Amino acid sequence: MISMWPILGVLLVAAAIFLIEAPKLKREKKTKELGYFCFFLTAATFVSLIESMGKEPSNPLDLIQAFYAPVNTWLQNMLYQ
């Protein structure tokens, strides 16, 4: 069973960070930085929510290794034969 307290805590912290930082960026008319800030805060919040639910977030390195494994095999075959 998933406890709601860690999820609520993550959401409250993310909301507090947004409410502190976003008005400053908007006031200074830094729309590009505000967009980046919102994107990265949302991404970090989703990862934190996944972790707070007790699940393991996917590792980007696994995708990179899967993509380059055939290239590695091909290079090893070319260089060592």
Distance bins in CASP14 RR format, pairs under 12 A and 6 or more apart:
PFRMAT RR
TARGET T0000
AUTHOR 0000-0000-0000
RMODE 2
METHOD distances of the structure
MODEL  1
1 53 0 0 0 0 0 1 0 0 0 0 0
1 54 0 0 0 0 0 1 0 0 0 0 0
2 8 0 0 0 0 0 1 0 0 0 0 0
2 49 0 0 0 0 0 1 0 0 0 0 0
2 50 0 0 0 0 0 1 0 0 0 0 0
2 51 0 0 0 0 0 1 0 0 0 0 0
2 52 0 0 0 0 1 0 0 0 0 0 0
2 53 1 0 1 0 0 0 0 0 0 0 0
2 54 1 0 0 1 0 0 0 0 0 0 0
2 55 0 0 0 0 1 0 0 0 0 0 0
3 9 0 0 0 0 0 1 0 0 0 0 0
3 10 0 0 0 0 0 1 0 0 0 0 0
3 52 0 0 0 0 1 0 0 0 0 0 0
3 53 0 0 0 0 1 0 0 0 0 0 0
3 54 0 0 0 0 1 0 0 0 0 0 0
4 10 0 0 0 0 0 1 0 0 0 0 0
4 11 0 0 0 0 0 1 0 0 0 0 0
4 12 0 0 0 0 0 1 0 0 0 0 0
4 49 0 0 0 0 0 1 0 0 0 0 0
4 52 0 0 0 0 1 0 0 0 0 0 0
4 53 0 0 0 0 0 1 0 0 0 0 0
5 11 0 0 0 0 0 1 0 0 0 0 0
5 12 0 0 0 0 0 1 0 0 0 0 0
5 52 0 0 0 0 1 0 0 0 0 0 0
5 53 0 0 0 0 0 1 0 0 0 0 0
6 12 0 0 0 0 0 1 0 0 0 0 0
6 13 0 0 0 0 0 1 0 0 0 0 0
6 48 0 0 0 0 1 0 0 0 0 0 0
6 49 0 0 0 0 1 0 0 0 0 0 0
6 50 0 0 0 0 0 1 0 0 0 0 0
6 51 0 0 0 0 1 0 0 0 0 0 0
6 52 1 1 0 0 0 0 0 0 0 0 0
6 53 1 0 0 1 0 0 0 0 0 0 0
6 54 0 0 0 0 1 0 0 0 0 0 0
7 13 0 0 0 0 0 1 0 0 0 0 0
7 14 0 0 0 0 0 1 0 0 0 0 0
7 45 0 0 0 0 0 1 0 0 0 0 0
7 46 0 0 0 0 0 1 0 0 0 0 0
7 48 0 0 0 0 1 0 0 0 0 0 0
7 49 1 0 0 1 0 0 0 0 0 0 0
7 50 0 0 0 0 0 1 0 0 0 0 0
7 51 0 0 0 0 0 1 0 0 0 0 0
7 52 1 0 1 0 0 0 0 0 0 0 0
7 53 1 0 0 1 0 0 0 0 0 0 0
7 54 0 0 0 0 0 1 0 0 0 0 0
7 55 0 0 0 0 0 1 0 0 0 0 0
8 14 0 0 0 0 0 1 0 0 0 0 0
8 15 0 0 0 0 0 1 0 0 0 0 0
8 48 0 0 0 0 0 1 0 0 0 0 0
8 49 0 0 0 0 0 1 0 0 0 0 0
8 52 0 0 0 0 1 0 0 0 0 0 0
9 15 0 0 0 0 1 0 0 0 0 0 0
9 16 0 0 0 0 1 0 0 0 0 0 0
9 17 0 0 0 0 0 1 0 0 0 0 0
9 45 0 0 0 0 0 1 0 0 0 0 0
9 48 0 0 0 0 1 0 0 0 0 0 0
9 49 0 0 0 0 1 0 0 0 0 0 0
9 52 1 0 0 1 0 0 0 0 0 0 0
10 16 0 0 0 0 0 1 0 0 0 0 0
10 17 0 0 0 0 0 1 0 0 0 0 0
10 41 0 0 0 0 0 1 0 0 0 0 0
10 44 0 0 0 0 1 0 0 0 0 0 0
10 45 1 0 0 1 0 0 0 0 0 0 0
10 46 0 0 0 0 1 0 0 0 0 0 0
10 47 0 0 0 0 1 0 0 0 0 0 0
10 48 1 0 1 0 0 0 0 0 0 0 0
10 49 1 0 1 0 0 0 0 0 0 0 0
10 50 0 0 0 0 1 0 0 0 0 0 0
10 51 0 0 0 0 1 0 0 0 0 0 0
10 52 1 0 1 0 0 0 0 0 0 0 0
10 53 0 0 0 0 1 0 0 0 0 0 0
11 17 0 0 0 0 0 1 0 0 0 0 0
11 18 0 0 0 0 0 1 0 0 0 0 0
11 41 0 0 0 0 0 1 0 0 0 0 0
11 42 0 0 0 0 0 1 0 0 0 0 0
11 45 1 0 0 1 0 0 0 0 0 0 0
11 46 0 0 0 0 0 1 0 0 0 0 0
11 48 0 0 0 0 1 0 0 0 0 0 0
11 49 1 0 0 1 0 0 0 0 0 0 0
11 52 0 0 0 0 1 0 0 0 0 0 0
12 18 0 0 0 0 0 1 0 0 0 0 0
12 19 0 0 0 0 0 1 0 0 0 0 0
12 45 0 0 0 0 0 1 0 0 0 0 0
12 48 0 0 0 0 0 1 0 0 0 0 0
12 52 0 0 0 0 0 1 0 0 0 0 0
13 19 0 0 0 0 0 1 0 0 0 0 0
13 20 0 0 0 0 0 1 0 0 0 0 0
13 41 0 0 0 0 0 1 0 0 0 0 0
13 44 0 0 0 0 0 1 0 0 0 0 0
13 45 0 0 0 0 1 0 0 0 0 0 0
13 48 0 0 0 0 1 0 0 0 0 0 0
13 49 0 0 0 0 0 1 0 0 0 0 0
13 52 0 0 0 0 0 1 0 0 0 0 0
14 20 0 0 0 0 0 1 0 0 0 0 0
14 21 0 0 0 0 0 1 0 0 0 0 0
14 22 0 0 0 0 0 1 0 0 0 0 0
14 37 0 0 0 0 0 1 0 0 0 0 0
14 38 0 0 0 0 0 1 0 0 0 0 0
14 40 0 0 0 0 0 1 0 0 0 0 0
14 41 1 0 0 1 0 0 0 0 0 0 0
14 42 0 0 0 0 1 0 0 0 0 0 0
14 43 0 0 0 0 0 1 0 0 0 0 0
14 44 1 0 0 1 0 0 0 0 0 0 0
14 45 1 0 1 0 0 0 0 0 0 0 0
14 46 0 0 0 0 1 0 0 0 0 0 0
14 47 0 0 0 0 0 1 0 0 0 0 0
14 48 1 0 0 1 0 0 0 0 0 0 0
14 49 0 0 0 0 1 0 0 0 0 0 0
14 52 0 0 0 0 0 1 0 0 0 0 0
15 21 0 0 0 0 0 1 0 0 0 0 0
15 22 0 0 0 0 0 1 0 0 0 0 0
15 41 0 0 0 0 1 0 0 0 0 0 0
15 42 0 0 0 0 0 1 0 0 0 0 0
15 45 0 0 0 0 1 0 0 0 0 0 0
16 22 0 0 0 0 0 1 0 0 0 0 0
16 41 0 0 0 0 0 1 0 0 0 0 0
16 45 0 0 0 0 0 1 0 0 0 0 0
17 23 0 0 0 0 0 1 0 0 0 0 0
17 24 0 0 0 0 0 1 0 0 0 0 0
17 25 0 0 0 0 0 1 0 0 0 0 0
17 37 0 0 0 0 1 0 0 0 0 0 0
17 38 0 0 0 0 0 1 0 0 0 0 0
17 40 0 0 0 0 0 1 0 0 0 0 0
17 41 1 0 0 1 0 0 0 0 0 0 0
17 42 0 0 0 0 0 1 0 0 0 0 0
17 44 0 0 0 0 1 0 0 0 0 0 0
17 45 0 0 0 0 1 0 0 0 0 0 0
17 48 0 0 0 0 0 1 0 0 0 0 0
18 24 0 0 0 0 0 1 0 0 0 0 0
18 25 0 0 0 0 0 1 0 0 0 0 0
18 26 0 0 0 0 0 1 0 0 0 0 0
18 34 0 0 0 0 0 1 0 0 0 0 0
18 35 0 0 0 0 0 1 0 0 0 0 0
18 37 0 0 0 0 1 0 0 0 0 0 0
18 38 1 0 0 1 0 0 0 0 0 0 0
18 40 0 0 0 0 0 1 0 0 0 0 0
18 41 1 0 0 1 0 0 0 0 0 0 0
18 42 0 0 0 0 1 0 0 0 0 0 0
18 44 0 0 0 0 0 1 0 0 0 0 0
18 45 0 0 0 0 1 0 0 0 0 0 0
19 25 0 0 0 0 0 1 0 0 0 0 0
19 26 0 0 0 0 0 1 0 0 0 0 0
19 41 0 0 0 0 0 1 0 0 0 0 0
20 37 0 0 0 0 0 1 0 0 0 0 0
20 41 0 0 0 0 0 1 0 0 0 0 0
21 27 0 0 0 0 0 1 0 0 0 0 0
21 28 0 0 0 0 0 1 0 0 0 0 0
21 30 0 0 0 0 0 1 0 0 0 0 0
21 33 0 0 0 0 1 0 0 0 0 0 0
21 34 0 0 0 0 1 0 0 0 0 0 0
21 35 0 0 0 0 0 1 0 0 0 0 0
21 36 0 0 0 0 0 1 0 0 0 0 0
21 37 1 0 0 1 0 0 0 0 0 0 0
21 38 0 0 0 0 1 0 0 0 0 0 0
21 40 0 0 0 0 0 1 0 0 0 0 0
21 41 0 0 0 0 1 0 0 0 0 0 0
22 28 0 0 0 0 0 1 0 0 0 0 0
22 30 0 0 0 0 0 1 0 0 0 0 0
22 31 0 0 0 0 0 1 0 0 0 0 0
22 33 0 0 0 0 0 1 0 0 0 0 0
22 34 1 0 0 1 0 0 0 0 0 0 0
22 35 0 0 0 0 1 0 0 0 0 0 0
22 36 0 0 0 0 0 1 0 0 0 0 0
22 37 1 0 0 1 0 0 0 0 0 0 0
22 38 1 0 0 1 0 0 0 0 0 0 0
22 41 0 0 0 0 1 0 0 0 0 0 0
23 29 0 0 0 0 0 1 0 0 0 0 0
23 30 0 0 0 0 0 1 0 0 0 0 0
23 34 0 0 0 0 1 0 0 0 0 0 0
23 37 0 0 0 0 0 1 0 0 0 0 0
24 30 0 0 0 0 1 0 0 0 0 0 0
24 33 0 0 0 0 1 0 0 0 0 0 0
24 34 0 0 0 0 1 0 0 0 0 0 0
24 37 0 0 0 0 1 0 0 0 0 0 0
25 31 1 0 0 1 0 0 0 0 0 0 0
25 32 0 0 0 0 1 0 0 0 0 0 0
25 33 1 0 1 0 0 0 0 0 0 0 0
25 34 1 0 1 0 0 0 0 0 0 0 0
25 35 0 0 0 0 1 0 0 0 0 0 0
25 36 0 0 0 0 1 0 0 0 0 0 0
25 37 1 0 0 1 0 0 0 0 0 0 0
25 38 0 0 0 0 1 0 0 0 0 0 0
25 41 0 0 0 0 0 1 0 0 0 0 0
26 32 0 0 0 0 0 1 0 0 0 0 0
26 33 0 0 0 0 1 0 0 0 0 0 0
26 34 1 0 0 1 0 0 0 0 0 0 0
26 35 0 0 0 0 0 1 0 0 0 0 0
26 37 0 0 0 0 0 1 0 0 0 0 0
26 38 0 0 0 0 0 1 0 0 0 0 0
27 33 0 0 0 0 0 1 0 0 0 0 0
27 34 0 0 0 0 0 1 0 0 0 0 0
28 34 0 0 0 0 1 0 0 0 0 0 0
28 37 0 0 0 0 0 1 0 0 0 0 0
30 36 0 0 0 0 1 0 0 0 0 0 0
30 37 0 0 0 0 1 0 0 0 0 0 0
30 38 0 0 0 0 0 1 0 0 0 0 0
31 37 0 0 0 0 0 1 0 0 0 0 0
31 38 0 0 0 0 0 1 0 0 0 0 0
32 38 0 0 0 0 0 1 0 0 0 0 0
32 39 0 0 0 0 0 1 0 0 0 0 0
33 39 0 0 0 0 0 1 0 0 0 0 0
33 40 0 0 0 0 0 1 0 0 0 0 0
33 41 0 0 0 0 0 1 0 0 0 0 0
34 40 0 0 0 0 0 1 0 0 0 0 0
34 41 0 0 0 0 0 1 0 0 0 0 0
35 41 0 0 0 0 1 0 0 0 0 0 0
35 42 0 0 0 0 1 0 0 0 0 0 0
35 43 0 0 0 0 0 1 0 0 0 0 0
36 42 0 0 0 0 0 1 0 0 0 0 0
36 43 0 0 0 0 0 1 0 0 0 0 0
37 43 0 0 0 0 0 1 0 0 0 0 0
37 44 0 0 0 0 0 1 0 0 0 0 0
38 44 0 0 0 0 0 1 0 0 0 0 0
38 45 0 0 0 0 0 1 0 0 0 0 0
39 45 0 0 0 0 0 1 0 0 0 0 0
39 46 0 0 0 0 0 1 0 0 0 0 0
40 46 0 0 0 0 0 1 0 0 0 0 0
40 47 0 0 0 0 0 1 0 0 0 0 0
41 47 0 0 0 0 0 1 0 0 0 0 0
41 48 0 0 0 0 0 1 0 0 0 0 0
42 48 0 0 0 0 0 1 0 0 0 0 0
42 49 0 0 0 0 0 1 0 0 0 0 0
43 49 0 0 0 0 0 1 0 0 0 0 0
43 50 0 0 0 0 0 1 0 0 0 0 0
43 57 0 0 0 0 0 1 0 0 0 0 0
43 60 0 0 0 0 0 1 0 0 0 0 0
44 50 0 0 0 0 0 1 0 0 0 0 0
44 51 0 0 0 0 0 1 0 0 0 0 0
44 57 0 0 0 0 0 1 0 0 0 0 0
45 51 0 0 0 0 0 1 0 0 0 0 0
45 52 0 0 0 0 0 1 0 0 0 0 0
46 52 0 0 0 0 0 1 0 0 0 0 0
46 53 0 0 0 0 0 1 0 0 0 0 0
46 55 0 0 0 0 0 1 0 0 0 0 0
46 57 0 0 0 0 1 0 0 0 0 0 0
46 58 0 0 0 0 0 1 0 0 0 0 0
47 53 0 0 0 0 0 1 0 0 0 0 0
47 54 0 0 0 0 0 1 0 0 0 0 0
47 55 0 0 0 0 0 1 0 0 0 0 0
47 56 0 0 0 0 0 1 0 0 0 0 0
47 57 1 0 1 0 0 0 0 0 0 0 0
47 58 0 0 0 0 1 0 0 0 0 0 0
47 59 0 0 0 0 0 1 0 0 0 0 0
47 60 0 0 0 0 0 1 0 0 0 0 0
48 54 0 0 0 0 0 1 0 0 0 0 0
48 55 0 0 0 0 0 1 0 0 0 0 0
48 57 0 0 0 0 1 0 0 0 0 0 0
49 55 0 0 0 0 1 0 0 0 0 0 0
49 57 0 0 0 0 1 0 0 0 0 0 0
50 56 0 0 0 0 1 0 0 0 0 0 0
50 57 1 0 1 0 0 0 0 0 0 0 0
50 58 0 0 0 0 1 0 0 0 0 0 0
51 57 1 0 0 1 0 0 0 0 0 0 0
51 58 0 0 0 0 0 1 0 0 0 0 0
56 62 0 0 0 0 0 1 0 0 0 0 0
58 64 0 0 0 0 0 1 0 0 0 0 0
58 66 0 0 0 0 0 1 0 0 0 0 0
59 65 0 0 0 0 1 0 0 0 0 0 0
59 66 0 0 0 0 0 1 0 0 0 0 0
60 66 0 0 0 0 0 1 0 0 0 0 0
60 67 0 0 0 0 0 1 0 0 0 0 0
61 67 0 0 0 0 0 1 0 0 0 0 0
61 68 0 0 0 0 0 1 0 0 0 0 0
62 68 0 0 0 0 0 1 0 0 0 0 0
62 69 0 0 0 0 0 1 0 0 0 0 0
63 69 0 0 0 0 0 1 0 0 0 0 0
64 71 0 0 0 0 0 1 0 0 0 0 0
64 72 0 0 0 0 0 1 0 0 0 0 0
65 71 0 0 0 0 0 1 0 0 0 0 0
65 72 0 0 0 0 1 0 0 0 0 0 0
65 73 0 0 0 0 0 1 0 0 0 0 0
66 72 0 0 0 0 0 1 0 0 0 0 0
68 74 0 0 0 0 0 1 0 0 0 0 0
68 75 0 0 0 0 1 0 0 0 0 0 0
68 76 0 0 0 0 0 1 0 0 0 0 0
69 75 0 0 0 0 0 1 0 0 0 0 0
69 76 0 0 0 0 0 1 0 0 0 0 0
70 76 0 0 0 0 0 1 0 0 0 0 0
70 77 0 0 0 0 0 1 0 0 0 0 0
71 77 0 0 0 0 0 1 0 0 0 0 0
71 78 0 0 0 0 0 1 0 0 0 0 0
72 78 0 0 0 0 0 1 0 0 0 0 0
72 79 0 0 0 0 0 1 0 0 0 0 0
72 80 0 0 0 0 0 1 0 0 0 0 0
73 79 0 0 0 0 0 1 0 0 0 0 0
73 80 0 0 0 0 0 1 0 0 0 0 0
74 80 0 0 0 0 0 1 0 0 0 0 0
74 81 0 0 0 0 0 1 0 0 0 0 0
75 81 0 0 0 0 0 1 0 0 0 0 0
END
